[in-house]
Amino acid sequence: MVEERSLAPDFSLISDSGDSVSLSQSRGQPVVLYFYPKDDTPGCTAQACGIRDAWEEFERQGAVVLGVSPDDPRSHARFKEKYGLPFTLLSDEEHEVAERYGVWVEKTMAGRTYMGVERSTFVIDPEGTVAKVLRRVKPDTHAADVLAALP
């Protein structure tokens, strides 16, 4: 599990455009690394559109935003296009990065237990240190909460 004041584990994942993206490529800028369960579902759409709607402020603060879910790159591309998302979505189909960050957890819905992504965000400072960990975030207030946490 990744904690505040620890070095953010580096990774490389395939993006919505098919490119390989590494966390270390954004060194020197603050990074918002947010994990979400599934493209084009109500909570995840509200969360992504909240960031989109506050995008000017994210840009003003120089933040790189990376959204990560187990969906494949094609799903990410459709989701990004459908809602005009101006940031990168990364595919963690094997949930390796989610596991490293401690957000691949046991969940329960309608009496069924399964493994899935706990909606969580890691704000990483320009030196690559985790400045803030936001767990079980609320989609509707996510963008404002993250902007307040940026270094």
C-alpha positions as CSV (number, residue, x, y, z in Angstrom):
1,M,0.0,0.0,0.0
2,V,1.3,3.4,-1.0
3,E,1.3,6.0,1.8
4,E,1.8,9.8,2.0
5,R,5.5,10.9,2.0
6,S,6.6,7.7,0.2
7,L,8.1,7.6,-3.3
8,A,5.3,6.9,-5.8
9,P,6.0,3.5,-7.5
10,D,6.8,4.0,-11.2
11,F,4.9,2.0,-13.8
12,S,4.3,1.9,-17.5
13,L,0.8,1.3,-18.9
14,I,-0.9,1.6,-22.3
15,S,-2.9,4.8,-22.8
16,D,-6.2,5.5,-24.6
17,S,-4.1,6.4,-27.7
18,G,-2.1,3.1,-27.6
19,D,1.1,4.7,-26.4
20,S,3.1,3.4,-23.4
21,V,3.0,6.0,-20.6
22,S,5.3,5.9,-17.5
23,L,4.7,7.8,-14.3
24,S,8.4,8.9,-14.4
25,Q,7.7,10.8,-17.7
26,S,5.9,13.4,-15.6
27,R,8.7,14.0,-13.1
28,G,9.0,17.8,-12.6
29,Q,5.2,18.3,-12.6
30,P,2.5,17.5,-10.0
31,V,0.6,14.4,-11.0
32,V,-3.0,13.4,-10.2
33,L,-3.1,9.6,-10.4
34,Y,-6.6,8.5,-10.0
35,F,-8.0,4.9,-10.0
36,Y,-11.6,4.3,-11.0
37,P,-13.6,1.1,-11.5
38,K,-15.0,1.2,-15.0
39,D,-15.4,3.5,-18.0
40,D,-18.8,5.0,-18.8
41,T,-20.6,4.1,-15.6
42,P,-22.4,6.7,-13.6
43,G,-19.9,7.4,-10.8
44,C,-16.9,7.1,-13.0
45,T,-18.4,9.4,-15.6
46,A,-19.3,12.0,-13.0
47,Q,-15.7,11.8,-11.6
48,A,-14.1,12.2,-15.1
49,C,-16.4,15.0,-16.2
50,G,-15.7,16.8,-12.9
51,I,-12.0,16.9,-13.8
52,R,-12.9,17.9,-17.4
53,D,-15.1,20.8,-16.2
54,A,-12.3,22.0,-13.9
55,W,-9.6,21.4,-16.5
56,E,-8.5,25.1,-16.7
57,E,-7.6,25.0,-13.0
58,F,-5.7,21.7,-13.4
59,E,-3.7,23.2,-16.3
60,R,-3.1,26.5,-14.3
61,Q,-1.5,24.4,-11.5
62,G,0.6,22.5,-14.1
63,A,-0.9,19.1,-13.1
64,V,-0.7,16.0,-15.2
65,V,-3.9,13.9,-14.8
66,L,-3.7,10.1,-15.3
67,G,-6.9,8.1,-14.9
68,V,-6.4,4.3,-14.4
69,S,-8.9,1.5,-14.7
70,P,-8.9,-2.2,-15.7
71,D,-10.7,-1.3,-19.0
72,D,-8.8,-1.9,-22.3
73,P,-7.4,1.0,-24.4
74,R,-10.3,0.9,-26.9
75,S,-12.8,1.3,-24.1
76,H,-10.8,4.2,-22.8
77,A,-10.6,5.9,-26.2
78,R,-14.4,5.6,-26.6
79,F,-15.0,7.0,-23.1
80,K,-12.6,9.8,-23.6
81,E,-14.1,10.8,-27.0
82,K,-17.7,10.5,-25.8
83,Y,-17.2,12.9,-22.9
84,G,-14.4,15.1,-24.3
85,L,-11.9,14.2,-21.6
86,P,-8.7,16.3,-22.0
87,F,-6.5,13.9,-19.9
88,T,-4.9,10.5,-20.4
89,L,-6.6,7.3,-19.5
90,L,-4.4,4.2,-18.8
91,S,-5.3,0.6,-19.1
92,D,-4.4,-1.7,-16.1
93,E,-6.1,-4.8,-17.4
94,E,-4.2,-7.1,-15.1
95,H,-4.6,-4.7,-12.2
96,E,-0.9,-4.9,-11.4
97,V,-0.6,-1.1,-10.8
98,A,-3.8,-1.1,-8.7
99,E,-2.4,-3.8,-6.6
100,R,0.9,-2.0,-6.1
101,Y,-1.0,1.1,-5.0
102,G,-3.3,-0.9,-2.7
103,V,-6.5,-0.1,-4.4
104,W,-7.4,-3.6,-5.8
105,V,-9.6,-4.7,-2.9
106,E,-12.5,-7.0,-2.0
107,K,-15.8,-5.3,-2.6
108,T,-19.4,-6.3,-2.0
109,M,-22.5,-5.3,-4.0
110,A,-26.0,-6.9,-3.8
111,G,-24.7,-9.6,-1.6
112,R,-21.9,-10.6,-4.0
113,T,-18.2,-10.4,-3.1
114,Y,-15.7,-9.7,-5.8
115,M,-12.3,-8.0,-6.4
116,G,-12.3,-4.5,-7.9
117,V,-10.8,-1.0,-7.8
118,E,-11.4,1.2,-4.8
119,R,-12.0,4.7,-6.1
120,S,-8.7,6.4,-4.9
121,T,-6.5,9.2,-5.9
122,F,-2.8,9.9,-5.3
123,V,-1.5,13.4,-5.6
124,I,2.2,13.2,-6.4
125,D,4.6,16.2,-6.1
126,P,7.1,17.1,-8.9
127,E,9.8,15.1,-7.2
128,G,7.8,11.9,-7.3
129,T,6.7,11.8,-3.6
130,V,3.1,11.1,-2.7
131,A,1.8,14.3,-1.2
132,K,-1.8,13.2,-0.6
133,V,-3.8,10.0,-0.7
134,L,-7.5,10.3,-1.1
135,R,-9.3,6.9,-0.6
136,R,-13.0,6.1,-1.3
137,V,-13.4,9.4,-3.0
138,K,-16.8,10.8,-3.9
139,P,-17.2,11.3,-7.6
140,D,-19.2,14.5,-7.3
141,T,-16.6,16.4,-5.2
142,H,-13.4,14.6,-6.5
143,A,-12.1,17.4,-8.7
144,A,-12.4,20.1,-6.0
145,D,-10.9,17.8,-3.4
146,V,-7.9,17.0,-5.7
147,L,-7.4,20.7,-6.6
148,A,-7.3,21.6,-2.9
149,A,-4.6,18.8,-2.4
150,L,-2.3,19.8,-5.2
151,P,1.1,21.0,-3.9
